[in-house]
Amino acid sequence: MPGGDISDLDKNRALVAWLRYQLRHAEQRVRDLENAEQAERRRKQRAWAEQLWKIQPQRSAETALLHRGGCGLYKSQAYIDRDAAVHALAEPGIVPCDVCVPETGLTGAEPGV
């Protein structure tokens, strides 16, 4: 190293260290963005499901239950719309879930009226 200059080897080692540092941070940013994207997809799915309903079939001595689409007590992707939920509540063998209270918004005035 004449004149106190840094050798090409040392410069390239420093460059490699810097690039590794940048790569680690870029990879972490990608992971963070992917996690945020997944959370947003789950949030949108949940919001969509909250506008729908689902029916938990009758099992042995239990009655069938009507749930809000986002109720976690019964996992199902078989959603029904508002009209079907209103008709389901009128059926004698189907009762509303006590936790998610699916009849809220079904009784009374029609939406937009």
N, C-alpha and C positions, 0 to 999 in steps of 0.2 A: 504494500500500500504506500506508494510514494506520495509524499506531500499530505498524508493524513486522509486521503480519499478512501471511500468505502469500496471494497472489491465488488466485482460483478457477482461473485458467488453470494456474498452477504446481502447485496441488494435483492437478488432473486429469492434468497431465503426469507427475507423480510416481506417480499411481495407474496410468496406462498402463504406465509402466516396471515397476512392481511386478507387474502382471498379466502382462506379457510374460515376466518372470522366472519367475513361477509356472507359466505355460503351458509354458515350456521344460522345467522340472523335471518337470511332470506328463507331458509327452510322453516324456521320457527314462524315467520310471518305467514307462510303458505299454510301451515298447520292451523294457526289462529283463524285465518280467513275461511278455511274449510270447516272448522268447528262453528264459526259464526253462520256460515251458509246452511249447515245442517240444522242449527238451532232455529233459523228463520223458516226453513222448510217445515220443521215440526210445529212451529207457532202458527204458520198458515194452515197446516193440516188440522190443527186443533180448532182454530177459528172457523174453518169450514165445517168441521164435524159439529160444532156447537149450534149450527143453524139447522141441524138434522136430528133425527131420533133413531133409536134402535130397540128392537124387542128381544128380550132374553126369554127363550122358550121355557115352557113349563117343565119342571123336573119333579118326578114322583109326586109328593104331597104338596109341593110348593105351587104357587100360581105364577103365571107368566108376568114379566115385569116390562114396563115401558121405561126406557132411559133416555136422557139427553145424549146426543151423539158423542160428546166428550166425557161422559161418565166413565170413571175408571173401574167401577165395580163389575162391569161386564165388558169384556174385550170382544169387539166384533167390527168388521168392516162392512157389514150389511146394513146400510142406512136406509131410512124411509123418510119421505118428505112430510110436510106439515099435515096435509090432508089425510095421509095414511095414519099418522099419529093420532089425529082427532078421531078417526074411525076405530083405531085400536083401543083408545080409552073408553069408547062406547061399548066395547065387547065385555061381557060379564067375566071372562076368564083372564083378563089383563088388568093389572093394577099399576099405578105409577110408583116409581122408585122413591123411597123416602129420603134418599140422600141428595139426588140431583134434581128432584121435583120437576119432572118433565112437563107437567101440565101447565106450568107457568108459560104464558104466551099462547097457549092453545085454547084456553077458554075465553069467552068474551068476544070482543069485536075482532073482525078479520083484520089482518095487517093492511095498512094503507087506507083503512076506512075511518 
